[in-house]
Amino acid sequence: MGFSVGMLLLAVLFVTVELPPLIREKQFYPSVIYFILLTIGSILLVLHGLDVKIPNPLDLVSYLFEPISTSILNLFK
């Protein structure tokens, strides 16, 4: 639990250091992208720290492309 709290505090520190200059320079699109990516990364890091099983994205890719691969292999047999 301490790991998760520490990572959230570190994410808040990053936001307080990096976000104000972006907003001050009126770079709203990069600041939104920065905030979204930092939020996603923080959520994944906290879930990993709490030992929540996070699915591997490569499993989805292999699931989607397996029928295509099989049909191409059958075509060349």
mmCIF file of the C-alpha atoms, coordinates in Angstrom:
data_MODEL
# 
_entry.id   MODEL 
# 
loop_
_atom_site.group_PDB 
_atom_site.id 
_atom_site.type_symbol 
_atom_site.label_atom_id 
_atom_site.label_alt_id 
_atom_site.label_comp_id 
_atom_site.label_asym_id 
_atom_site.label_entity_id 
_atom_site.label_seq_id 
_atom_site.pdbx_PDB_ins_code 
_atom_site.Cartn_x 
_atom_site.Cartn_y 
_atom_site.Cartn_z 
_atom_site.occupancy 
_atom_site.B_iso_or_equiv 
_atom_site.pdbx_formal_charge 
_atom_site.auth_seq_id 
_atom_site.auth_comp_id 
_atom_site.auth_asym_id 
_atom_site.auth_atom_id 
_atom_site.pdbx_PDB_model_num 
ATOM 1  C CA . MET A 1 1  ? 0.000  0.000   0.000   1.00 0.00 ? 1  MET A CA 1 
ATOM 2  C CA . GLY A 1 2  ? 2.886  2.345   0.759   1.00 0.00 ? 2  GLY A CA 1 
ATOM 3  C CA . PHE A 1 3  ? 4.281  1.774   -2.726  1.00 0.00 ? 3  PHE A CA 1 
ATOM 4  C CA . SER A 1 4  ? 1.000  2.877   -4.296  1.00 0.00 ? 4  SER A CA 1 
ATOM 5  C CA . VAL A 1 5  ? 0.780  5.998   -2.165  1.00 0.00 ? 5  VAL A CA 1 
ATOM 6  C CA . GLY A 1 6  ? 4.398  6.834   -2.944  1.00 0.00 ? 6  GLY A CA 1 
ATOM 7  C CA . MET A 1 7  ? 3.831  6.471   -6.678  1.00 0.00 ? 7  MET A CA 1 
ATOM 8  C CA . LEU A 1 8  ? 0.725  8.647   -6.523  1.00 0.00 ? 8  LEU A CA 1 
ATOM 9  C CA . LEU A 1 9  ? 2.662  11.317  -4.630  1.00 0.00 ? 9  LEU A CA 1 
ATOM 10 C CA . LEU A 1 10 ? 5.406  11.124  -7.244  1.00 0.00 ? 10 LEU A CA 1 
ATOM 11 C CA . ALA A 1 11 ? 2.819  11.545  -10.019 1.00 0.00 ? 11 ALA A CA 1 
ATOM 12 C CA . VAL A 1 12 ? 1.388  14.591  -8.226  1.00 0.00 ? 12 VAL A CA 1 
ATOM 13 C CA . LEU A 1 13 ? 4.919  16.006  -7.960  1.00 0.00 ? 13 LEU A CA 1 
ATOM 14 C CA . PHE A 1 14 ? 5.417  15.513  -11.708 1.00 0.00 ? 14 PHE A CA 1 
ATOM 15 C CA . VAL A 1 15 ? 2.142  17.289  -12.442 1.00 0.00 ? 15 VAL A CA 1 
ATOM 16 C CA . THR A 1 16 ? 3.003  20.236  -10.196 1.00 0.00 ? 16 THR A CA 1 
ATOM 17 C CA . VAL A 1 17 ? 6.423  20.630  -11.819 1.00 0.00 ? 17 VAL A CA 1 
ATOM 18 C CA . GLU A 1 18 ? 5.634  19.969  -15.487 1.00 0.00 ? 18 GLU A CA 1 
ATOM 19 C CA . LEU A 1 19 ? 2.066  21.135  -16.046 1.00 0.00 ? 19 LEU A CA 1 
ATOM 20 C CA . PRO A 1 20 ? 2.155  24.844  -15.011 1.00 0.00 ? 20 PRO A CA 1 
ATOM 21 C CA . PRO A 1 21 ? 4.780  25.831  -17.638 1.00 0.00 ? 21 PRO A CA 1 
ATOM 22 C CA . LEU A 1 22 ? 2.728  24.123  -20.330 1.00 0.00 ? 22 LEU A CA 1 
ATOM 23 C CA . ILE A 1 23 ? -0.420 25.955  -19.288 1.00 0.00 ? 23 ILE A CA 1 
ATOM 24 C CA . ARG A 1 24 ? 1.463  29.245  -18.906 1.00 0.00 ? 24 ARG A CA 1 
ATOM 25 C CA . GLU A 1 25 ? 2.725  28.924  -22.494 1.00 0.00 ? 25 GLU A CA 1 
ATOM 26 C CA . LYS A 1 26 ? -0.858 28.144  -23.607 1.00 0.00 ? 26 LYS A CA 1 
ATOM 27 C CA . GLN A 1 27 ? 0.067  24.689  -24.835 1.00 0.00 ? 27 GLN A CA 1 
ATOM 28 C CA . PHE A 1 28 ? -3.250 23.109  -23.976 1.00 0.00 ? 28 PHE A CA 1 
ATOM 29 C CA . TYR A 1 29 ? -3.085 20.119  -26.324 1.00 0.00 ? 29 TYR A CA 1 
ATOM 30 C CA . PRO A 1 30 ? 0.319  18.887  -25.028 1.00 0.00 ? 30 PRO A CA 1 
ATOM 31 C CA . SER A 1 31 ? -0.806 19.459  -21.448 1.00 0.00 ? 31 SER A CA 1 
ATOM 32 C CA . VAL A 1 32 ? -3.937 17.343  -21.977 1.00 0.00 ? 32 VAL A CA 1 
ATOM 33 C CA . ILE A 1 33 ? -1.913 14.569  -23.631 1.00 0.00 ? 33 ILE A CA 1 
ATOM 34 C CA . TYR A 1 34 ? 0.676  14.748  -20.822 1.00 0.00 ? 34 TYR A CA 1 
ATOM 35 C CA . PHE A 1 35 ? -2.028 14.521  -18.164 1.00 0.00 ? 35 PHE A CA 1 
ATOM 36 C CA . ILE A 1 36 ? -3.789 11.599  -19.874 1.00 0.00 ? 36 ILE A CA 1 
ATOM 37 C CA . LEU A 1 37 ? -0.584 9.592   -20.354 1.00 0.00 ? 37 LEU A CA 1 
ATOM 38 C CA . LEU A 1 38 ? 0.572  10.297  -16.801 1.00 0.00 ? 38 LEU A CA 1 
ATOM 39 C CA . THR A 1 39 ? -2.816 9.224   -15.449 1.00 0.00 ? 39 THR A CA 1 
ATOM 40 C CA . ILE A 1 40 ? -2.796 5.972   -17.427 1.00 0.00 ? 40 ILE A CA 1 
ATOM 41 C CA . GLY A 1 41 ? 0.772  5.230   -16.372 1.00 0.00 ? 41 GLY A CA 1 
ATOM 42 C CA . SER A 1 42 ? 0.024  6.004   -12.732 1.00 0.00 ? 42 SER A CA 1 
ATOM 43 C CA . ILE A 1 43 ? -3.056 3.775   -12.713 1.00 0.00 ? 43 ILE A CA 1 
ATOM 44 C CA . LEU A 1 44 ? -1.117 0.897   -14.267 1.00 0.00 ? 44 LEU A CA 1 
ATOM 45 C CA . LEU A 1 45 ? 1.751  1.363   -11.812 1.00 0.00 ? 45 LEU A CA 1 
ATOM 46 C CA . VAL A 1 46 ? -0.562 1.390   -8.792  1.00 0.00 ? 46 VAL A CA 1 
ATOM 47 C CA . LEU A 1 47 ? -2.397 -1.708  -10.052 1.00 0.00 ? 47 LEU A CA 1 
ATOM 48 C CA . HIS A 1 48 ? 0.946  -3.447  -10.569 1.00 0.00 ? 48 HIS A CA 1 
ATOM 49 C CA . GLY A 1 49 ? 1.992  -2.457  -7.049  1.00 0.00 ? 49 GLY A CA 1 
ATOM 50 C CA . LEU A 1 50 ? -1.223 -3.950  -5.668  1.00 0.00 ? 50 LEU A CA 1 
ATOM 51 C CA . ASP A 1 51 ? -0.498 -7.235  -7.537  1.00 0.00 ? 51 ASP A CA 1 
ATOM 52 C CA . VAL A 1 52 ? -3.516 -6.919  -9.805  1.00 0.00 ? 52 VAL A CA 1 
ATOM 53 C CA . LYS A 1 53 ? -3.136 -9.098  -12.892 1.00 0.00 ? 53 LYS A CA 1 
ATOM 54 C CA . ILE A 1 54 ? -2.918 -6.783  -15.897 1.00 0.00 ? 54 ILE A CA 1 
ATOM 55 C CA . PRO A 1 55 ? -3.439 -8.491  -19.258 1.00 0.00 ? 55 PRO A CA 1 
ATOM 56 C CA . ASN A 1 56 ? -0.624 -8.429  -21.769 1.00 0.00 ? 56 ASN A CA 1 
ATOM 57 C CA . PRO A 1 57 ? -1.513 -6.387  -24.900 1.00 0.00 ? 57 PRO A CA 1 
ATOM 58 C CA . LEU A 1 58 ? 0.383  -8.884  -27.045 1.00 0.00 ? 58 LEU A CA 1 
ATOM 59 C CA . ASP A 1 59 ? -2.223 -11.538 -26.185 1.00 0.00 ? 59 ASP A CA 1 
ATOM 60 C CA . LEU A 1 60 ? -4.889 -9.422  -27.872 1.00 0.00 ? 60 LEU A CA 1 
ATOM 61 C CA . VAL A 1 61 ? -2.714 -8.891  -30.949 1.00 0.00 ? 61 VAL A CA 1 
ATOM 62 C CA . SER A 1 62 ? -1.986 -12.604 -31.289 1.00 0.00 ? 62 SER A CA 1 
ATOM 63 C CA . TYR A 1 63 ? -5.682 -13.415 -30.775 1.00 0.00 ? 63 TYR A CA 1 
ATOM 64 C CA . LEU A 1 64 ? -6.654 -11.009 -33.561 1.00 0.00 ? 64 LEU A CA 1 
ATOM 65 C CA . PHE A 1 65 ? -3.995 -12.106 -36.046 1.00 0.00 ? 65 PHE A CA 1 
ATOM 66 C CA . GLU A 1 66 ? -4.064 -15.878 -35.425 1.00 0.00 ? 66 GLU A CA 1 
ATOM 67 C CA . PRO A 1 67 ? -6.929 -16.543 -37.895 1.00 0.00 ? 67 PRO A CA 1 
ATOM 68 C CA . ILE A 1 68 ? -5.180 -14.490 -40.564 1.00 0.00 ? 68 ILE A CA 1 
ATOM 69 C CA . SER A 1 69 ? -1.922 -16.339 -39.962 1.00 0.00 ? 69 SER A CA 1 
ATOM 70 C CA . THR A 1 70 ? -3.674 -19.706 -40.121 1.00 0.00 ? 70 THR A CA 1 
ATOM 71 C CA . SER A 1 71 ? -5.431 -18.866 -43.371 1.00 0.00 ? 71 SER A CA 1 
ATOM 72 C CA . ILE A 1 72 ? -2.205 -17.656 -44.976 1.00 0.00 ? 72 ILE A CA 1 
ATOM 73 C CA . LEU A 1 73 ? -0.377 -20.812 -43.867 1.00 0.00 ? 73 LEU A CA 1 
ATOM 74 C CA . ASN A 1 74 ? -3.186 -22.980 -45.265 1.00 0.00 ? 74 ASN A CA 1 
ATOM 75 C CA . LEU A 1 75 ? -3.014 -21.045 -48.540 1.00 0.00 ? 75 LEU A CA 1 
ATOM 76 C CA . PHE A 1 76 ? 0.654  -21.930 -49.046 1.00 0.00 ? 76 PHE A CA 1 
ATOM 77 C CA . LYS A 1 77 ? 0.398  -25.612 -48.030 1.00 0.00 ? 77 LYS A CA 1 
# 
